[in-house]
């Protein structure tokens, strides 16, 4: 699935360092503001130990993780929506994202000056949110204007559209993000896709110093308070970008000792990738065999034919049935044959909703 997660934030807060920890594309980092004029795009594997657990009972030639695309969007600053700093071109890049990782600087470093002159996460979040809200207001006002013109022509739908859009306008003018607007789902559906920047799912990542990697600090507490008060459905993650960069350079065996010394049980980057995956409302299913064990991405709630389509369009078009074993059943019984003998091998049709971690074998005819 071609889903993208954008990494955003003010300039000089560690976005690119985080991006480089997991991306197959390494981007240049700098201590200078506005030192880049393009977004960096990279793919990363979604960490999933279940693939290696499956291999214990189904030897295979190769293991293939599912992947995600991340985009490191150059740092913004106050006034970006009006062309300040690099300008507002990168706000357009954010519009193309399916979810946002908002990185906030939560560490002191005299050698890395903050663009606003001091460390203040609360202020930094509000600056970026305001820039996104301004762009959203522009979009909403244009659409209201168009709806009102259509309403004058006698369109009842256009009148209703203008009324609902005005709810968004009032909400944004009160410095609130579109994702927190109080409208019924059917009302949002009536408006269709607005593609608003502040309507996208968001994860706040607190970039801290090494000593705060395990427990956070006073700045991360500020972020948590802000999110609890203003964006309660958002996720907050604590991560030390500099430390993660060092971990990413180590071999796996050396990583374990390094992590233990830092008070961590796994790289924070792994948590970030998995959380981003959940943010997009995604699920994983597996196909297993002697040639490969592979993870596949689908939207949560996808049907068996939709999962088949994730493998190949022919499988969806000619779908007959899905042979399903739940992951936990396979791990408990240790083979397909044992699952069949114990009634844990299921034949499912087109209405079956694929569960997280299902092992699927698609029967089809084209």
C-alpha positions as CSV (number, residue, x, y, z in Angstrom):
1,X,0.0,0.0,0.0
2,X,1.4,3.4,-1.0
3,X,0.9,5.2,2.3
4,X,3.2,8.0,3.4
5,X,4.1,9.3,6.8
6,X,5.5,12.8,7.0
7,X,8.1,13.9,9.6
8,X,7.5,17.6,10.4
9,X,8.7,20.1,12.9
10,X,10.5,23.4,13.3
11,X,14.0,23.7,11.9
12,X,17.0,22.2,13.8
13,X,15.0,19.8,16.1
14,X,16.4,16.5,14.9
15,X,13.9,15.3,12.3
16,X,16.6,14.3,9.7
17,X,18.6,12.5,12.4
18,X,15.5,10.4,13.2
19,X,14.8,9.9,9.5
20,X,18.3,8.5,8.9
21,X,18.0,6.0,11.7
22,X,15.6,3.8,9.8
23,X,15.5,5.0,6.2
24,X,17.3,3.3,3.3
25,X,18.1,6.8,2.1
26,X,20.5,8.8,4.2
27,X,19.9,12.6,4.2
28,X,22.5,15.3,5.1
29,X,22.1,16.8,8.6
30,X,23.3,20.3,9.5
31,X,23.4,22.7,12.5
32,X,22.2,25.5,10.3
33,X,18.5,26.5,9.8
34,X,17.0,26.1,6.3
35,X,20.0,24.2,5.0
36,X,18.0,22.0,2.7
37,X,15.4,22.8,0.0
38,X,13.8,19.4,-0.6
39,X,12.0,16.7,1.2
40,X,13.8,13.4,1.8
41,X,11.9,10.2,0.9
42,X,12.9,6.8,2.3
43,X,11.5,3.3,2.8
44,X,11.9,1.2,6.0
45,X,11.0,-2.3,7.1
46,X,8.3,-2.6,9.7
47,X,9.9,-4.5,12.6
48,X,8.0,-7.7,13.3
49,X,9.6,-10.6,15.3
50,X,6.7,-12.8,14.4
51,X,8.3,-13.5,11.0
52,X,11.3,-15.1,12.8
53,X,9.0,-17.0,15.1
54,X,7.2,-18.5,12.1
55,X,10.5,-19.5,10.6
56,X,11.1,-21.8,13.6
57,X,8.3,-24.1,12.4
58,X,8.4,-23.3,8.7
59,X,12.0,-23.2,7.4
60,X,12.3,-20.8,4.5
61,X,14.8,-19.4,2.0
62,X,14.0,-15.7,2.9
63,X,12.0,-13.5,5.1
64,X,10.3,-10.4,3.7
65,X,9.1,-7.6,6.0
66,X,6.3,-5.2,5.0
67,X,7.5,-1.6,4.4
68,X,6.5,2.0,5.0
69,X,7.4,5.2,3.3
70,X,8.6,8.1,5.4
71,X,9.1,11.7,4.2
72,X,11.5,14.0,6.0
73,X,10.0,17.4,5.3
74,X,12.4,20.4,5.7
75,X,12.0,22.3,9.0
76,X,9.3,25.0,9.2
77,X,9.3,28.2,11.1
78,X,6.9,30.9,12.2
79,X,5.4,32.5,9.1
80,X,6.0,29.5,6.8
81,X,2.4,29.8,5.6
82,X,3.2,33.3,4.5
83,X,6.5,32.4,2.8
84,X,9.0,32.8,5.7
85,X,12.1,30.7,5.9
86,X,12.1,28.1,3.1
87,X,8.5,29.2,2.4
88,X,5.2,27.4,2.3
89,X,6.0,25.0,-0.5
90,X,6.6,22.2,2.0
91,X,3.2,22.6,3.5
92,X,2.0,21.2,0.2
93,X,4.2,18.2,0.8
94,X,2.4,17.6,4.1
95,X,-0.9,17.7,2.3
96,X,0.2,14.5,0.4
97,X,0.9,12.6,3.7
98,X,-1.5,10.1,5.2
99,X,-0.2,10.8,8.8
100,X,2.2,13.1,10.5
101,X,5.0,12.6,13.0
102,X,5.5,16.0,14.7
103,X,9.0,16.1,16.2
104,X,9.5,18.5,19.1
105,X,12.9,19.5,20.5
106,X,13.1,18.6,24.2
107,X,16.8,18.9,24.9
108,X,19.4,21.7,25.5
109,X,22.5,22.0,23.3
110,X,24.5,25.2,23.2
111,X,26.1,24.1,19.9
112,X,22.7,23.7,18.3
113,X,20.8,27.0,18.7
114,X,17.0,26.9,18.6
115,X,15.4,29.0,15.8
116,X,13.2,30.7,18.4
117,X,16.1,31.3,20.9
118,X,15.0,29.0,23.7
119,X,13.6,25.5,24.4
120,X,9.9,25.7,24.8
121,X,7.9,22.6,23.5
122,X,4.5,24.2,24.2
123,X,5.4,27.2,22.0
124,X,6.9,25.1,19.3
125,X,3.8,22.9,18.9
126,X,1.6,26.0,18.7
127,X,3.8,27.6,16.1
128,X,3.6,24.6,13.8
129,X,-0.1,24.0,14.4
130,X,-0.8,27.6,13.6
131,X,1.0,27.4,10.3
132,X,-1.1,24.3,9.4
133,X,-4.3,25.9,10.6
134,X,-3.7,29.0,8.4
135,X,-3.3,26.8,5.3
136,X,-6.5,24.9,6.3
137,X,-8.4,28.1,6.7
138,X,-7.4,29.1,3.2
139,X,-8.7,25.9,1.8
140,X,-12.0,26.0,3.8
141,X,-12.7,29.6,2.9
142,X,-12.3,28.9,-0.8
143,X,-14.6,25.9,-0.6
144,X,-17.2,27.9,1.4
145,X,-17.2,30.6,-1.3
146,X,-17.8,28.0,-4.0
147,X,-20.6,26.3,-1.9
148,X,-22.3,29.6,-1.3
149,X,-22.3,30.4,-5.1
150,X,-23.9,27.0,-5.7
151,X,-26.4,27.6,-2.9
152,X,-27.6,30.8,-4.6
153,X,-28.4,28.6,-7.6
154,X,-30.9,26.6,-5.5
155,X,-28.7,23.7,-4.4
156,X,-29.8,22.4,-1.0
157,X,-26.7,20.2,-0.7
158,X,-24.5,23.3,-1.3
159,X,-26.3,25.1,1.5
160,X,-25.7,22.2,3.9
161,X,-22.1,22.0,2.7
162,X,-21.5,25.7,3.5
163,X,-23.0,25.3,6.9
164,X,-20.8,22.3,7.8
165,X,-17.7,24.0,6.4
166,X,-18.4,27.0,8.6
167,X,-18.1,24.7,11.6
168,X,-14.6,23.9,10.5
169,X,-13.9,27.5,9.8
170,X,-15.0,28.6,13.3
171,X,-13.0,25.7,14.9
172,X,-9.8,26.6,13.0
173,X,-10.2,30.3,13.8
174,X,-10.2,29.3,17.5
175,X,-6.7,27.8,17.0
176,X,-8.0,24.2,17.0
177,X,-7.0,21.4,14.7
178,X,-9.6,20.0,12.2
179,X,-9.3,16.5,13.7
180,X,-10.9,17.6,16.9
181,X,-13.9,19.3,15.3
182,X,-17.2,18.0,16.8
183,X,-19.2,16.8,13.8
184,X,-20.9,13.5,13.2
185,X,-19.3,10.9,11.0
186,X,-22.1,11.2,8.4
187,X,-21.6,15.0,8.3
188,X,-17.9,14.6,7.6
189,X,-18.7,12.0,5.0
190,X,-21.1,14.4,3.4
191,X,-18.3,16.9,2.8
192,X,-16.0,14.2,1.3
193,X,-12.3,14.5,1.4
194,X,-11.2,17.9,2.5
195,X,-7.5,17.0,2.6
196,X,-6.9,19.3,5.6
197,X,-3.4,19.4,7.1
198,X,-4.7,19.4,10.7
199,X,-7.1,16.6,10.1
200,X,-4.4,14.0,9.6
201,X,-3.5,11.5,12.4
202,X,-0.6,12.7,14.4
203,X,2.1,11.4,16.6
204,X,4.2,13.7,18.8
205,X,7.8,12.6,19.1
206,X,9.8,14.2,21.9
207,X,13.5,14.4,20.9
208,X,15.4,14.2,24.1
209,X,19.1,14.0,25.3
210,X,20.6,10.6,26.0
211,X,20.0,10.7,29.7
212,X,16.3,11.3,29.2
213,X,15.7,8.5,26.7
214,X,14.2,6.0,29.2
215,X,12.1,8.3,31.4
216,X,11.7,11.7,29.7
217,X,12.3,15.1,31.3
218,X,10.5,18.4,32.2
219,X,10.0,19.2,28.5
220,X,8.4,15.9,27.6
221,X,6.0,16.5,30.5
222,X,5.0,19.8,28.9
223,X,4.3,17.9,25.6
224,X,2.1,15.4,27.4
225,X,0.2,18.1,29.1
226,X,-0.4,19.9,25.8
227,X,-1.6,16.8,24.0
228,X,-3.9,15.8,26.9
229,X,-5.5,19.3,26.8
230,X,-5.6,19.9,23.1
231,X,-5.1,16.7,21.1
232,X,-6.2,13.8,23.3
233,X,-6.4,11.2,20.6
234,X,-2.8,11.8,19.6
235,X,0.2,9.6,20.7
236,X,3.3,10.9,22.5
237,X,6.6,9.0,22.1
238,X,9.9,9.8,23.8
239,X,13.1,9.2,21.7
240,X,16.7,10.3,21.8
241,X,17.6,10.9,18.1
242,X,21.4,11.2,18.7
243,X,21.4,7.9,20.8
244,X,19.2,6.2,18.2
245,X,21.7,7.2,15.5
246,X,24.5,5.5,17.4
247,X,22.4,2.4,18.0
248,X,21.6,2.2,14.3
249,X,25.3,1.9,13.5
250,X,25.8,-1.1,15.7
251,X,25.5,-4.8,15.0
252,X,22.5,-6.5,16.6
253,X,24.4,-8.2,19.3
254,X,26.2,-5.0,20.3
255,X,22.8,-3.1,20.2
256,X,21.5,-5.2,23.1
257,X,24.2,-4.2,25.5
258,X,24.1,-0.6,24.4
259,X,20.3,-0.5,24.9
260,X,20.6,-2.1,28.3
261,X,23.1,0.6,29.4
262,X,20.6,3.3,28.2
263,X,17.7,1.7,30.2
264,X,15.9,0.6,27.0
265,X,14.7,-2.8,25.9
266,X,14.6,-2.0,22.2
267,X,15.5,0.8,19.8
268,X,13.0,3.7,20.1
269,X,12.9,3.8,16.3
270,X,11.2,0.4,16.3
271,X,8.5,1.8,18.5
272,X,8.1,4.8,16.3
273,X,7.7,2.7,13.1
274,X,5.1,0.4,14.8
275,X,3.2,3.4,16.3
276,X,3.2,5.1,12.9
277,X,1.8,1.8,11.4
278,X,-1.1,1.8,14.0
279,X,-1.6,5.5,13.3
280,X,-2.5,4.6,9.7
281,X,-5.0,2.0,10.9
282,X,-3.0,-0.8,9.2
283,X,-2.9,-4.5,9.9
284,X,-0.5,-7.3,8.9
285,X,-1.1,-10.8,7.6
286,X,1.4,-13.4,6.6
287,X,2.0,-15.9,3.8
288,X,4.4,-18.7,4.6
289,X,6.2,-21.4,2.7
290,X,9.6,-22.9,2.0
291,X,10.6,-20.2,-0.5
292,X,9.5,-17.2,1.6
293,X,7.7,-16.0,4.7
294,X,6.3,-12.6,4.0
295,X,4.3,-9.9,5.8
296,X,1.7,-7.9,3.9
297,X,-0.1,-4.6,4.7
298,X,-3.8,-4.1,4.6
299,X,-6.2,-1.6,6.2
300,X,-7.8,-2.9,9.4
301,X,-11.2,-4.3,8.6
302,X,-10.1,-5.5,5.1
303,X,-11.9,-8.5,3.6
304,X,-10.2,-11.7,2.4
305,X,-10.4,-10.6,-1.3
306,X,-8.9,-7.2,-0.4
307,X,-6.0,-9.0,1.3
308,X,-5.7,-11.2,-1.8
309,X,-5.4,-8.0,-3.8
310,X,-2.5,-6.8,-1.7
311,X,-0.6,-9.8,-3.0
312,X,-1.7,-9.5,-6.6
313,X,-4.7,-8.1,-8.4
314,X,-5.3,-11.4,-10.1
315,X,-5.8,-13.1,-6.7
316,X,-8.5,-10.6,-5.9
317,X,-10.2,-10.8,-9.3
318,X,-10.3,-14.6,-9.3
319,X,-10.8,-15.1,-5.5
320,X,-12.5,-18.4,-4.6
321,X,-11.7,-18.8,-0.9
322,X,-9.0,-18.1,1.8
323,X,-7.5,-20.8,3.9
324,X,-6.8,-19.2,7.3
325,X,-4.8,-20.1,10.4
326,X,-4.6,-17.6,13.2
327,X,-1.0,-16.8,14.2
328,X,-1.4,-17.8,17.9
329,X,-2.9,-21.2,16.8
330,X,0.0,-21.9,14.5
331,X,2.5,-21.0,17.2
332,X,0.8,-23.2,19.7
333,X,0.4,-26.2,17.4
334,X,3.6,-25.6,15.3
335,X,2.4,-26.9,11.9
336,X,-0.4,-26.6,9.4
337,X,-1.2,-30.3,9.7
338,X,-1.6,-30.0,13.5
339,X,-3.9,-27.0,13.0
340,X,-6.1,-29.0,10.6
341,X,-6.2,-31.9,13.1
342,X,-7.3,-29.6,15.9
343,X,-9.9,-27.7,14.0
344,X,-7.8,-24.5,13.7
345,X,-7.7,-24.5,9.9
346,X,-10.5,-22.4,8.5
347,X,-12.0,-22.0,5.0
348,X,-13.3,-18.5,4.6
349,X,-15.2,-16.7,1.8
350,X,-15.5,-13.2,0.5
351,X,-17.0,-11.7,3.6
352,X,-14.3,-12.8,6.0
353,X,-12.6,-9.9,7.8
354,X,-8.8,-10.6,8.0
355,X,-7.5,-10.6,11.6
356,X,-4.1,-9.2,12.7
357,X,-1.4,-11.8,12.1
358,X,-3.6,-14.2,10.1
359,X,-1.7,-16.8,8.0
360,X,-3.5,-16.8,4.6
361,X,-3.4,-19.1,1.6
362,X,-5.5,-17.7,-1.3
363,X,-7.3,-20.1,-3.7
364,X,-8.2,-18.4,-7.0
365,X,-9.0,-19.0,-10.6
366,X,-8.5,-16.5,-13.4
